[in-house]
Amino acid sequence: MSDDMLVHFSSNSSNQSDQSLPTKIAKLEARMVGKASSAASQQQGWSSVSSAGKYSGPAEELVEPCSSSDSDDDNGGEFLIQANTRKRLKLQEDDNADVFERVEVVADGRQTSLEAVETKNNVDANRKKSGRGRGSSGSGRGRGSKSNDQTRTQISPPTISSSNGQIENKDGRLRDQFHNDNSASLEDENASLRAKVAVLEEDLRKAKLETSEHQNLRQQLEKELKELRDLEQQMKPKRTKIISDLLISVSKAERQEARLKVRQDSLRLGNVGVIRAGTVLSETWEDGQALKDLNAQLKQLLETKEAIERQRKLFKKKQSDKTDGIDAEAGLLEDVLIHDEIYKSRLASIKREEEVVLRERDRYELEKGRLIREMKRIRDEDGSRFNNFQILNHRYALLNLLGKGGFSEVYKAFDLVDHRYVACKLHGLNAQWSEEKKQSYIRHAIREYNIHKTLVHRHIVRLWDIFEIDPNTFCTVLEYCSGKDLDAVLKATPILPEREARVILVQIFQGLIYMNKRTLKIIHYDLKPGNVLFDELGIAKVTDFGLSKIVENDVGSQGMELTSQGAGTYWYLPPECFELSKTPLISSKVDVWSAGILFYQMLFGRRPFGHDQTQERILREDTIIKARKVEFPPKPTVSNEAKEFIRRCLTYNQGERPDVLTIAQDPYLTYLKK
C-alpha cells in the first residue's frame, strides 16, 4: 500500500520543484507504520465517527480536505489515508453484484457529492483493468487506481470511515428500493396478468356456455334428424306404394292405348287370321282396307296403262293400211303424231300416279311391319308370367314388356331406390331342360354379366344389377334406352343419308375402341342392327354381350380360338368364322367386318352378302366364304371415302384386314380437319 501511495504522490508532484518532498514522504511512511499497530482501535473510532456524523454532524467535526492532492503543506499530519478494506472485500466476494457508491463529503459548509457509477464487471475484470493500468503507467498505477487514490487522499480517515457506513446503509436502501421497485413492477405485471386471466376466464365461460348451447342444439337437431329418419322409414313403404301405383296406372293406360291403336291400325293395315288345314292351324296375314284400296288402285292404273298401250298399237296399225294421196297422207301423219303424243302424255300421267301409289303402299308396308311387331309384343306380354306389375327384389317395378327373345324377356321397369327407368332382362330356364343344360345356361349368363359389368362407356349400355328371382329365373338390370334400335330405324327408313350413317358408325367404333384398349380386350362377336340402341338424345349404344369373347393376355397376334362356332348372326360374320377344316382364330377383326356390313346396310338399304337368303341357306351355299369382293350399286350416290372405308373393313383375308385400333386411325372416322 505504501508503495502505491509513493508512486501516486511521485506522479502527482513530478511537475513541482519542492525540495521538501523527500521529507514529506518519509514522514508519511513513518506515520503509516506507526498507525498500523492501532488499526483496530482506529477502525472502531472511524465507525463511531461515521455513525455520529452521518448526516447531521457539524462541519467542524469533519476534517477539512485539501483542495488538491499536490498540496505544498509541510505538515504531514494533514494527510489521513485509510484504505476502504470492507468495500474491497465486498467487491471481491460479490462477482456479479451491482454496487452503487455514494460518498458525501462536507467541508466548511460546502457539500461535495461523489457518486460511483454502476459496476457490472466481476473482480477478475477489475484486476485486469488494474493490470493494464500498471502496465501502461510509468509509476505502475492505472486510471481507475489513480482516480480512487485521488479521492482517498482528499478524504481524511474519519470522513472515509463515516462514508463507509453511509455507503453500507445507502447500499441497503438501494437494494430495498430496487426490490421494492421490482416488487411493484411484478405486482403491476401480476395485476395485468390477473386482468388478462379474468378476461380469458370470462371468454372461457362464454365459450363453455356457447358450447353447451351448441351441444343442446346438436342434440336437438340429432333428435329431429332421428325423428325425420324414423318418419322417412315409416313413409318409405307408403311413398314406394304411391309411386308404384302411379307407375302402374300410367302403364295400364299405355297398355290400353297400345291395344286400341293396334285395333285401329288393324282395320287399315290388316290382321292375323287363322286358317285350318285339316287338324293343322296356321296363321296368315290378311290386309286391311287401306292396303286393299291401294292394291286396287295400283291394279286399275296397271289396267289403264295396258289399255292405252293396246290402243296406241292399234291406231298405228290402222293408219299404216291406208295409202291415200299425198295430201291425205300428210293429214294422216299429223293425226298419228297427235294421237301418239296423247298416248304418251297419258302414260306419263299414269306412271306418276303409280309412283305415288307405290310410295303410299311402301309407307303402309312399314306401318304394317310395326303393327305386326306390336301385335307380337302384346301377345308375348299377355302370355308372360311377369305381366302383373310385380316389384322385383323390393326395388324394381316392372311396367311394360319391351321385347322377347329365345330365352329371355325384357321389361321396362322403374328403380324405386335410385328413381330412374331401367330395363330388366328376365332369363328363364326351361323346366324341361336337364340339370346340365341349366347349369350351362347359368354359366353363360354369369360370364356375360362378368364381362358387361366392367364396361363403363357412353356408347355402351350399362349393366346395373343382377339377382335371382327363383331357381329357374334370374334378372339382369340394364340401362334403359328410350329410343329405337338400329334394326327398327332401318326398317322404317331402309336407306340413311351418308352423314347420319357416318355418325352412327363413329359412335359404334368409339365403343369398340374402348373395349380394345382395356387390359383384357373384348370381342363383341354379335354386332348387328338389333344390338345398337338409341337413347332419347339419339346417342348410339352397343348392347348384348351374350356371345362376347375375352381375349387373354397370352393370346398371340393371330387371335383366340373360336369355341362357339355356329353361333351369331351369319350376315354379319366374317369368312374365318365359317372355316370348317380347322378351329378358327378370331380377334377384334371380327367386329371390324361386322361394322363394315352395318355401314353398307345403312347406306344402301341391303346387306352386301346373302341379303335375301336365310341363315340356313347362307351356311349351306357358303355364301360368306365366297364373298371375296364387295360390289356397290349405282344408287344412292355415296362418297369414294365411304366406299374405300367399307372395302378396308370387308377385306377378305383376315391377315390383311385391320383390327379395331388400326381402323380407328382412318381419316373417315374423325371429324377433325387436317
C-alpha positions in Angstrom: 0.0 0.0 0.0 2.8 2.4 0.8 4.5 1.7 -2.5 1.3 2.6 -4.3 1.0 5.8 -2.4 4.6 6.7 -3.0 4.1 6.2 -6.7 1.0 8.2 -6.7 2.5 11.1 -4.9 5.6 11.0 -7.0 3.5 11.1 -10.1 1.3 13.9 -8.9 4.3 16.0 -7.8 6.5 15.4 -10.7 6.0 18.9 -12.1 6.9 20.7 -8.9 10.3 21.6 -7.7 9.5 21.4 -4.0 12.7 20.4 -2.1 10.7 19.1 0.9 9.2 16.2 -1.0 11.5 13.6 0.4 10.8 14.8 3.9 7.1 14.5 3.3 7.4 11.0 2.0 9.5 10.0 5.0 7.0 11.4 7.5 4.1 9.7 5.6 5.8 6.4 5.8 6.6 6.8 9.5 3.1 7.8 10.2 1.6 4.8 8.4 4.0 2.4 10.1 3.0 3.9 13.5 -0.7 3.7 12.7 -0.6 0.0 11.7 -0.5 -1.2 15.3 -3.6 0.6 16.3 -5.7 -0.2 13.1 -8.4 -2.0 15.1 -9.0 0.8 17.5 -8.9 3.4 14.7 -11.5 1.4 12.7 -13.8 1.4 15.7 -13.3 5.1 16.1 -13.9 5.6 12.5 -17.1 3.6 12.7 -18.3 5.7 15.6 -17.4 8.9 13.9 -19.1 7.6 10.7 -22.3 6.8 12.6 -22.2 10.0 14.6 -21.6 12.3 11.7 -23.6 10.6 9.1 -25.9 13.5 8.1 -26.4 15.9 10.9 -22.9 16.3 12.4 -21.4 19.9 12.4 -19.0 20.8 9.8 -16.3 21.5 12.4 -16.1 17.8 13.4 -15.1 16.8 9.8 -11.5 17.0 8.7 -11.2 19.6 6.1 -9.9 18.1 2.9 -7.2 19.6 0.8 -8.2 21.2 -2.4 -5.5 19.2 -4.1 -3.5 16.1 -3.6 -0.5 18.1 -4.7 -0.6 20.5 -1.7 2.8 22.0 -0.5 1.7 21.8 3.2 4.7 20.5 5.2 2.5 19.2 7.9 2.2 15.5 7.2 -0.5 15.2 9.8 -3.0 16.7 7.4 -2.9 13.6 5.2 -5.0 10.9 6.8 -5.4 8.0 4.4 -7.4 4.9 5.2 -8.0 2.0 2.8 -11.6 1.0 2.4 -10.9 -2.6 3.1 -14.5 -3.5 3.7 -15.6 -2.2 0.3 -12.8 -4.1 -1.4 -13.7 -7.3 0.4 -17.2 -6.9 -0.7 -16.2 -6.3 -4.3 -14.0 -9.4 -4.2 -16.8 -11.6 -2.7 -19.6 -10.4 -5.0 -18.5 -11.2 -8.5 -21.7 -10.2 -10.4 -23.4 -7.7 -8.0 -24.2 -4.2 -9.0 -22.8 -1.7 -6.4 -23.9 1.8 -6.0 -21.5 4.1 -4.2 -22.2 7.4 -2.9 -19.7 9.4 -0.8 -20.7 12.7 0.7 -18.0 15.0 1.9 -18.9 18.2 3.7 -16.3 20.8 4.4 -16.6 24.4 5.6 -20.3 24.4 5.0 -19.9 23.0 1.5 -21.0 19.5 0.4 -19.2 17.6 -2.2 -21.0 14.6 -3.6 -19.3 11.8 -5.3 -21.3 9.1 -6.9 -19.8 6.0 -8.2 -21.2 4.5 -11.4 -22.9 1.1 -11.6 -20.3 -1.6 -11.9 -21.2 -4.9 -13.7 -17.8 -6.3 -14.1 -16.6 -9.0 -11.8 -13.4 -9.0 -9.7 -11.4 -10.6 -12.5 -12.3 -7.8 -14.9 -11.3 -5.2 -12.2 -8.0 -7.0 -11.7 -7.4 -7.0 -15.5 -8.1 -3.3 -15.6 -5.6 -2.7 -12.7 -3.0 -4.7 -14.5 -3.5 -2.8 -17.7 -3.2 0.5 -15.6 0.1 -0.7 -14.0 1.5 -1.8 -17.3 0.8 1.4 -19.1 1.8 3.9 -16.4 5.4 4.7 -15.6 4.6 4.8 -11.9 2.7 1.5 -12.0 -0.8 2.9 -11.4 -3.9 2.6 -13.7 -6.6 5.2 -14.5 -9.0 3.6 -12.0 -6.5 3.4 -9.2 -5.4 7.0 -9.8 -8.9 8.3 -9.6 -9.7 6.3 -6.4 -6.4 7.3 -4.8 -7.0 10.9 -5.5 -10.4 10.6 -3.9 -8.8 8.8 -0.9 -6.2 11.5 -0.4 -8.8 14.2 -0.3 -10.7 12.5 2.5 -9.4 12.1 6.0 -9.8 8.7 7.7 -12.7 9.8 9.9 -14.5 11.0 6.9 -13.9 7.8 4.9 -15.0 5.7 7.9 -18.2 7.7 8.2 -18.7 7.4 4.5 -18.3 3.6 4.7 -21.3 3.4 7.0 -23.2 5.7 4.8 -22.4 3.6 1.8 -23.5 0.4 3.5 -26.8 1.9 4.6 -27.2 3.5 1.3 -26.5 0.2 -0.4 -29.1 -1.5 1.7 -31.6 1.2 0.9 -30.8 1.0 -2.7 -31.3 -2.8 -2.6 -34.6 -2.3 -0.7 -35.6 0.3 -3.2 -34.6 -2.0 -6.1 -36.5 -4.8 -4.6 -39.4 -2.5 -3.9 -39.3 -1.3 -7.5 -39.1 -4.9 -8.7 -41.9 -5.9 -6.4 -44.0 -3.0 -7.6 -43.3 -3.9 -11.2 -44.1 -7.5 -10.5 -47.2 -6.6 -8.8 -48.3 -4.4 -11.7 -47.4 -7.2 -14.1 -49.2 -9.7 -11.9 -52.3 -7.4 -11.8 -52.2 -7.1 -15.6 -51.9 -10.9 -15.9 -54.7 -11.3 -13.4 -56.8 -9.0 -15.5 -56.0 -10.9 -18.7 -56.7 -14.2 -16.9 -60.1 -12.7 -15.8 -60.8 -11.8 -19.4 -59.8 -15.2 -20.6 -61.8 -16.9 -17.9 -64.8 -14.8 -19.0 -64.2 -15.8 -22.6 -63.9 -19.4 -21.5 -67.1 -19.2 -19.6 -68.8 -17.7 -22.6 -67.3 -20.3 -24.8 -68.4 -23.1 -22.5 -71.9 -21.5 -22.5 -71.9 -21.4 -26.3 -70.6 -24.9 -26.4 -73.3 -26.1 -24.1 -75.9 -24.3 -26.3 -74.4 -25.8 -29.4 -74.4 -29.2 -27.8 -78.0 -28.8 -26.8 -78.8 -27.6 -30.3 -76.9 -30.5 -31.8 -78.7 -32.9 -29.6 -82.0 -31.3 -30.6 -81.0 -31.5 -34.3 -79.9 -35.1 -33.9 -83.2 -35.9 -32.3 -85.1 -34.1 -35.1 -83.0 -35.9 -37.7 -83.7 -39.2 -36.0 -87.4 -38.4 -35.9 -87.2 -37.5 -39.6 -85.4 -40.7 -40.4 -87.9 -42.7 -38.5 -90.6 -40.8 -40.3 -88.9 -41.5 -43.6 -88.7 -45.2 -42.8 -92.3 -45.2 -41.9 -93.2 -43.2 -45.0 -90.9 -45.1 -47.3 -93.4 -48.0 -47.9 -96.2 -45.6 -48.4 -94.1 -43.5 -50.8 -93.0 -46.6 -52.7 -96.6 -47.8 -52.9 -97.8 -44.4 -54.2 -95.0 -44.2 -56.8 -95.6 -47.8 -57.9 -99.4 -47.2 -58.0 -98.9 -44.1 -60.2 -96.5 -46.0 -62.5 -98.9 -49.0 -62.7 -101.8 -46.7 -63.5 -99.7 -45.0 -66.2 -98.6 -48.4 -67.6 -102.1 -49.7 -67.6 -103.2 -46.6 -69.6 -100.3 -47.1 -72.0 -101.3 -50.8 -72.5 -104.9 -49.8 -73.2 -103.8 -47.1 -75.6 -101.4 -49.6 -77.4 -104.1 -52.2 -77.8 -106.6 -49.6 -79.0 -104.2 -48.3 -81.6 -103.5 -51.9 -82.7 -107.2 -52.5 -83.3 -107.5 -49.2 -85.2 -104.4 -49.9 -87.3 -105.6 -53.5 -87.9 -108.7 -52.1 -89.7 -106.5 -50.1 -92.1 -103.4 -52.3 -92.4 -104.7 -55.8 -91.7 -104.7 -58.5 -89.1 -103.6 -62.0 -88.4 -106.1 -64.7 -89.5 -106.2 -68.4 -88.6 -106.5 -71.0 -91.4 -107.4 -74.6 -90.6 -106.0 -77.2 -92.9 -107.4 -80.5 -91.5 -106.1 -80.7 -88.0 -103.4 -78.1 -88.5 -103.9 -74.5 -87.7 -101.7 -71.9 -89.3 -101.6 -68.1 -89.2 -101.8 -65.9 -92.2 -101.9 -62.2 -92.8 -105.0 -60.5 -94.1 -104.5 -57.0 -95.5 -106.7 -54.2 -94.1 -108.9 -51.9 -96.1 -106.3 -49.2 -96.8 -103.9 -51.7 -98.3 -106.8 -53.3 -100.3 -107.7 -49.9 -101.7 -104.1 -49.2 -102.6 -103.7 -52.5 -104.3 -106.9 -52.0 -106.2 -105.8 -48.5 -107.3 -102.5 -50.0 -108.5 -104.4 -52.7 -110.3 -106.6 -50.1 -112.0 -103.7 -48.0 -113.1 -102.0 -51.1 -114.5 -105.1 -52.0 -116.5 -105.4 -48.4 -117.8 -101.8 -48.4 -118.8 -102.2 -51.7 -120.7 -105.3 -50.4 -122.4 -103.6 -47.3 -123.7 -100.7 -49.3 -125.0 -103.1 -51.6 -126.9 -105.0 -48.6 -128.3 -101.8 -47.0 -129.4 -100.6 -50.0 -131.2 -104.0 -50.5 -132.9 -104.1 -46.9 -134.1 -100.7 -47.1 -135.6 -101.7 -50.4 -137.4 -104.9 -48.9 -138.9 -103.1 -45.8 -140.1 -100.4 -47.9 -141.9 -103.0 -49.7 -144.0 -104.3 -46.5 -145.6 -102.5 -45.4 -148.8 -104.4 -42.3 -150.0 -102.9 -39.2 -151.9 -100.1 -37.1 -150.8 -102.4 -34.5 -149.0 -104.3 -37.3 -147.3 -101.1 -38.9 -146.2 -99.8 -35.6 -144.8 -103.0 -35.2 -142.8 -102.8 -38.8 -141.6 -99.3 -38.3 -140.4 -100.3 -35.2 -138.4 -103.2 -37.2 -136.9 -100.9 -40.1 -136.0 -98.4 -37.7 -134.3 -101.1 -36.0 -132.3 -102.6 -39.3 -131.1 -99.2 -40.7 -130.3 -98.5 -37.6 -128.1 -101.8 -38.0 -126.4 -101.0 -41.6 -125.5 -97.5 -40.7 -124.3 -98.9 -38.0 -122.1 -101.5 -40.3 -120.6 -98.9 -43.0 -119.9 -96.6 -40.5 -118.2 -99.5 -39.4 -116.0 -100.3 -43.0 -115.1 -96.7 -43.6 -114.2 -96.7 -40.6 -111.9 -99.9 -41.8 -110.2 -98.4 -45.3 -110.0 -95.3 -43.9 -108.2 -97.4 -42.0 -105.7 -99.5 -45.1 -105.0 -96.3 -47.2 -104.7 -94.8 -44.8 -102.2 -98.0 -44.8 -100.2 -98.1 -48.6 -100.3 -94.5 -48.7 -99.1 -95.4 -46.4 -96.2 -98.3 -48.7 -95.4 -96.0 -51.7 -95.6 -93.7 -50.1 -93.0 -96.7 -49.4 -90.8 -97.8 -52.9 -91.3 -94.4 -54.2 -90.2 -94.6 -52.0 -87.0 -98.1 -53.2 -86.4 -97.1 -56.9 -86.7 -94.2 -56.3 -84.2 -96.5 -54.5 -81.8 -99.1 -57.3 -82.1 -96.4 -59.9 -81.4 -95.2 -57.8 -78.4 -98.7 -57.5 -77.0 -99.3 -61.2 -77.4 -96.0 -62.0 -75.6 -96.9 -59.6 -72.9 -100.3 -61.2 -72.4 -98.6 -64.6 -72.1 -95.8 -63.5 -69.7 -96.0 -64.5 -66.1 -94.5 -61.1 -65.2 -97.3 -59.0 -66.7 -99.0 -58.2 -63.4 -96.7 -55.3 -62.4 -94.5 -57.1 -60.0 -91.9 -55.4 -57.8 -88.7 -57.5 -58.1 -86.0 -57.6 -55.4 -88.1 -55.0 -53.4 -86.8 -52.4 -55.8 -87.7 -52.7 -59.5 -91.3 -52.2 -60.5 -92.0 -54.0 -63.8 -94.1 -52.0 -66.2 -94.5 -53.0 -69.9 -92.8 -55.6 -72.0 -90.2 -54.2 -74.4 -89.5 -57.5 -76.3 -88.9 -61.2 -76.0 -86.1 -63.3 -77.3 -85.4 -67.0 -77.3 -85.0 -67.5 -73.5 -85.4 -64.0 -72.1 -87.9 -61.2 -71.7 -87.0 -57.5 -71.4 -89.3 -55.3 -69.4 -89.3 -51.6 -68.9 -89.1 -51.0 -65.1 -88.6 -48.3 -62.6 -85.9 -48.3 -59.9 -87.7 -47.3 -56.7 -84.4 -46.6 -54.9 -82.4 -44.6 -57.4 -85.7 -43.3 -59.1 -84.8 -43.9 -62.7 -86.1 -46.1 -65.5 -84.2 -49.3 -66.2 -84.6 -52.4 -68.4 -85.0 -55.7 -66.6 -83.9 -58.7 -68.7 -85.6 -61.8 -67.3 -83.7 -65.0 -68.0 -85.9 -68.1 -67.8 -84.7 -71.6 -67.7 -87.0 -74.2 -69.3 -88.3 -76.6 -66.7 -87.9 -79.5 -69.2 -84.2 -78.8 -69.5 -81.7 -81.2 -68.0 -79.7 -80.0 -65.0 -76.6 -79.9 -67.1 -78.2 -77.6 -69.7 -79.5 -75.3 -66.9 -76.0 -75.1 -65.4 -74.5 -74.4 -68.8 -77.0 -71.6 -69.4 -76.4 -70.1 -65.9 -72.6 -70.2 -66.5 -73.1 -68.4 -69.9 -75.3 -65.7 -68.3 -72.8 -65.2 -65.4 -70.0 -64.9 -67.9 -71.9 -62.3 -69.8 -72.5 -60.4 -66.6 -68.9 -60.5 -65.6 -67.9 -59.1 -69.0 -70.6 -56.5 -69.2 -70.4 -55.1 -65.6 -66.9 -53.8 -66.1 -67.8 -51.8 -69.2 -68.4 -48.1 -68.4 -68.6 -46.0 -71.6 -71.2 -43.6 -73.0 -71.6 -45.7 -76.2 -72.1 -49.0 -74.3 -75.3 -49.9 -72.4 -74.6 -50.0 -68.7 -75.3 -53.1 -66.6 -76.5 -52.1 -63.1 -77.5 -55.2 -61.2 -78.2 -58.9 -61.2 -80.2 -61.1 -58.9 -82.1 -64.3 -58.7 -85.9 -64.4 -58.8 -86.5 -68.1 -58.3 -84.5 -71.3 -59.0 -85.3 -71.2 -62.7 -85.3 -67.4 -63.3 -82.8 -64.6 -62.7 -82.7 -60.9 -63.7 -80.1 -58.5 -65.1 -80.8 -54.8 -64.8 -79.6 -52.7 -67.7 -79.6 -49.1 -68.7 -82.9 -48.1 -70.3 -82.7 -46.6 -73.8 -86.0 -44.9 -74.7 -85.2 -44.7 -78.4 -85.4 -47.4 -81.0 -82.8 -49.8 -82.0 -81.0 -49.6 -85.3 -83.0 -52.5 -86.7 -86.2 -50.6 -86.2 -84.7 -47.5 -87.7 -83.6 -49.3 -90.8 -87.0 -51.0 -91.2 -88.7 -47.6 -91.0 -86.0 -45.9 -93.2 -84.0 -48.5 -95.1 -81.6 -46.0 -96.6 -80.0 -43.4 -94.4 -78.1 -40.3 -95.6 -74.3 -40.8 -95.5 -74.0 -38.1 -92.9 -76.3 -39.9 -90.5 -74.9 -43.3 -91.2 -71.4 -42.0 -90.6 -72.1 -40.5 -87.2 -73.7 -43.8 -86.1 -70.7 -45.7 -87.3 -68.3 -43.4 -85.4 -70.2 -43.9 -82.2 -70.1 -47.7 -82.7 -66.4 -47.6 -83.2 -65.8 -45.5 -80.1 -67.4 -48.2 -78.1 -65.3 -50.9 -79.8 -62.1 -48.8 -79.3 -62.9 -48.6 -75.6 -63.3 -52.4 -75.4 -59.9 -53.0 -77.1 -57.9 -50.5 -75.0 -58.6 -52.4 -71.8 -56.1 -54.8 -70.2 -58.4 -57.7 -71.1 -59.7 -56.9 -74.6 -63.3 -57.9 -75.5 -64.6 -59.1 -78.8 -68.3 -58.4 -79.2 -68.9 -61.0 -81.9 -72.6 -60.3 -82.4 -72.6 -56.8 -83.8 -75.9 -56.3 -85.7 -78.6 -53.6 -86.0 -80.7 -55.1 -83.2 -77.8 -54.7 -80.8 -77.3 -51.0 -81.4 -79.7 -48.9 -79.2 -80.5 -45.2 -79.1 -81.4 -43.1 -76.1 -83.7 -40.2 -76.1 -81.0 -37.9 -77.4 -80.1 -40.2 -80.3 -76.8 -41.4 -78.8 -76.0 -44.9 -80.1 -75.1 -47.6 -77.5 -73.8 -51.1 -78.1 -75.6 -53.9 -76.1 -76.0 -57.7 -75.7 -72.7 -59.2 -74.8 -74.0 -62.8 -74.7 -71.6 -64.0 -77.3 -68.6 -61.8 -76.3 -65.1 -63.2 -76.0 -62.4 -62.1 -73.6 -59.0 -62.0 -75.2 -56.4 -63.2 -72.7 -53.0 -61.5 -72.5 -51.2 -64.6 -73.6 -53.1 -64.8 -76.9 -50.9 -64.2 -80.0 -51.4 -61.7 -82.8 -53.5 -64.2 -84.8 -56.2 -64.2 -82.1 -58.0 -66.7 -79.9 -59.7 -70.0 -80.8 -63.4 -69.8 -81.7 -65.1 -72.3 -79.4 -68.7 -71.3 -80.2 -68.7 -71.8 -84.0 -72.1 -71.7 -85.5 -73.4 -69.0 -83.1 -74.1 -65.4 -84.1 -75.9 -63.8 -87.0 -74.4 -65.1 -90.3 -75.0 -62.0 -92.4 -72.6 -60.0 -90.2 -69.8 -62.6 -89.5 -66.5 -62.7 -91.5 -65.4 -65.7 -93.6 -63.0 -67.1 -91.0 -65.9 -67.9 -88.7 -67.2 -70.4 -91.2 -63.9 -72.3 -91.6 -64.6 -76.0 -91.0 -61.2 -77.6 -91.8 -59.7 -76.3 -88.6 -60.5 -74.3 -85.5 -60.8 -70.7 -86.5 -58.7 -68.0 -84.8 -60.6 -64.7 -84.2 -59.7 -61.2 -83.0 -61.3 -57.8 -83.0 -61.2 -58.0 -86.8 -64.5 -59.9 -86.5 -66.1 -56.7 -85.2 -64.4 -54.6 -87.9 -66.1 -56.9 -90.6 -69.5 -56.6 -88.8 -69.2 -52.8 -88.6 -68.5 -52.7 -92.3 -71.6 -54.7 -93.1 -73.7 -52.4 -90.8 -72.4 -49.3 -92.6 -73.1 -50.8 -96.0 -76.6 -51.7 -95.0 -77.3 -48.2 -93.7 -76.1 -46.6 -96.9 -77.6 -48.9 -99.5 -80.6 -50.4 -97.7 -79.4 -54.0 -98.0 -76.7 -56.3 -96.8 -73.8 -56.9 -99.3 -73.8 -60.7 -99.0 -76.7 -63.0 -98.7 -79.3 -60.3 -98.3 -82.3 -62.3 -99.5 -81.0 -65.6 -98.1 -81.8 -67.3 -94.8 -79.1 -68.3 -92.4 -79.6 -71.9 -93.3 -79.1 -71.2 -97.0 -76.0 -69.0 -96.2 -74.5 -71.9 -94.4 -75.4 -74.4 -97.0 -74.2 -72.4 -100.0 -71.1 -71.0 -98.3 -72.3 -67.5 -99.2 -69.9 -65.7 -96.9 -66.9 -67.9 -97.7 -67.4 -66.9 -101.4 -67.7 -63.2 -100.6 -64.3 -62.2 -101.8 -65.2 -58.8 -103.3 -67.8 -56.2 -102.3 -69.9 -54.5 -105.1 -71.6 -51.1 -104.8 -74.9 -50.3 -106.5 -75.0 -47.1 -108.6 -77.8 -45.6 -106.4 -77.8 -44.0 -104.0 -74.7 -41.8 -104.5 -72.0 -42.4 -101.8 -68.6 -40.7 -101.5 -65.5 -42.6 -102.5 -64.1 -42.2 -99.0 -67.1 -44.2 -97.6 -66.7 -46.9 -100.3 -62.9 -47.2 -99.5 -63.6 -47.5 -95.8 -66.1 -50.3 -96.4 -63.6 -52.1 -98.6 -61.0 -51.9 -95.8 -63.5 -53.3 -93.3 -64.6 -56.1 -95.7 -61.1 -57.3 -96.6 -61.5 -61.0 -97.2 -58.0 -62.1 -96.0 -58.1 -61.9 -92.2 -54.3 -61.2 -92.0 -54.7 -58.1 -94.3 -57.9 -56.8 -92.6 -57.2 -54.1 -90.0 -58.2 -54.6 -86.4 -60.2 -52.1 -84.4 -57.4 -49.9 -83.1 -55.8 -49.8 -86.6 -59.0 -48.9 -88.4 -59.8 -46.3 -85.8 -56.9 -44.2 -87.3 -58.7 -44.0 -90.6 -59.5 -40.3 -91.5 -63.1 -41.2 -92.3 -63.8 -41.8 -88.6 -62.6 -38.4 -87.5 -64.2 -35.0 -87.8 -61.0 -33.0 -87.3 -59.8 -31.4 -90.4 -56.1 -31.9 -91.2 
